[in-house]
Amino acid sequence: MIKIGRLTDYGIVLMSYMASNRDRAHNAAEVAEAAHLPAPTVSKLLRELARDGLLESQRGAKGGYVLARAPEDISVAEIITVLEGPIALTACSVTSTDPDCEHESLCPVRGHWTRINRAISEALDGVSLAEMATPPGPNFMVSATKSSSERQNLPVIS
């Protein structure tokens, strides 16, 4: 199973909440309550997202955190990279050499892993925070499970 960590999932939830409520700065306690997550975890994630430039911290009585850019300009890939590190299915798809792999120089599939990793990274880069903050339409599950040729025939939801 390929999966992101729980903290990264929480980070995407927090960023989506903030994208849906851009009218003001949000403090960690408020975001924690809205997301039903522990305040210390939320504080840690907000600090990390701010440190790496996805959020901005504002001081003062009405201070808190705000998105550093428009939600349309922040991708899911960026959030994952900030919280998990480079997106990679295998170590050799991130670095030119994997010191833990004694078969790397003989690996017949290494180039394919790089291609697969690139496809996943591009797919995640193609999903914006604005999209994550918008509830999915009624045909979301249908379009997510159909093949690409079948999806081309689905009605467009405006």
N, C-alpha and C positions, 0 to 999 in steps of 0.2 A: 504494500500500500504506500502510495506517495501522499504525504500530508504535511501541512505546515504545523508548527507548534501552537500550543494553546495560547501562549502570550501573543503570538503574531495574529491569531484569530481575534483575540480581544483588542489588539491594536487596530485592526481593520474595523471592528465594531465601533470603537471610540472615534476613529477618524470619520466614519460614516455618520455617526451622531452629530459630530461637529459640522460636517458638511450640510446636514439637514437643518441645522440651527445656527446659521452664520450671522445672525443679527447682533451678536454680542460676544464678549469673551466668556469662557467657561472655566470654573475652578474645578479642581480634581474631585472634590466631594460631590458636587452637582453631577458631574459626568459619571462618577461611580454609581450614584443612586439611579440615574437614568438607565445605565447599562446593567444594573443589578450585579455589580462586580465589587470586590473588596477595594476600599479606598487606597491602601498601600500599593496594590498592584497597579491601579489606575495612575497613581502619582508617578510610579516608576516608568510606566509606558509613556506618559505625557512628557516627562523629562527627556526620555530617550528620543522621542519623535521631535522634540524641540531642539535638542542638541544636534541632530542631523538635518535640521532645516525644513522639516515638513510642517512644524508648528512654530508659532512665535509666542513667547511669554511676555505678558504685559503686567507691569507692577501697578500697585495702587488699590484703592477701595473697590474699583470696578475692574480690577485686573483679572488675569487668568490666561487661558490659552486660546489662540485663534489659528486658523489655517494660514500657513505662510503664502499659499498661492490659491488660486481658484480651484475648486474641486475637479473641474474639467481638465486641469493641468497637472493633477497628481494621479499617478497610475497605481494600481494594486501591486505591480512589480516593485515600485519604489518603496512602498510600505514594507513589503516582505523583505526586501534587501536591507532596509534599515534595521529591522528587528531580527532577521535570521542570518544575514550575510548574503553573499552571492547566490543566486538561484542556480542550483545544480542538482542533477539526479545522481551523478557520479563525480568523484573527486577529480578525475582526469578531464571532465568537461569544463572545469573552472581554471585549472592550472595546466601548464604545459607538461608538468611531470607530477606524478603521484608517488611520493617516497614510500608509501605503504603498499604499493602494488608491484610485486615482483614480475608480473606478466605484462606490464604496460607496453614494453617495446615489441612484444609479439602479438598484441591484442588485435584480432581481426575486426572487432566491432567498435573500436574507440571512435573512429570518425562518425559512425552512426549515432553514438551517444551524444556527440557534440551537436549533430544536426537536430536530434530530438530535444536536447536541452535548449537550443536556440528557438525551436518552435514553441516550447512551453513558455520561455521568457517573453517572446513576442506576443503570445496570447495574453499573458498577464499584463504586459505593457499596454495592450490594447483595451484594457478595462479601466475606466477612470473611476476615481472616488465619487464623482457625481453619479455615475451609473450605480455604484454600490449603495448610495444613499437613497436611491429611488426604488420604491417597492416594485418587484417584478410584475409584469402584466399577466393576464389570465392564461396565456398560452406559453408561459415560461418553461414549464416542465416538458411540454410537448416539443418545443423547439430545442431544448437542451438534450433530448434523448434521440431525436431523429437524425438520420444521416444527412450529410451536407446536401445531397441531391434532393432529399425530401424537404429540407428546410427552405429551399429556394421556392417551393410552392406554397409556403405558409402565408397567410394574410399579414400585411404590415399593420401594426398597431400604432396609432398616432396618439 
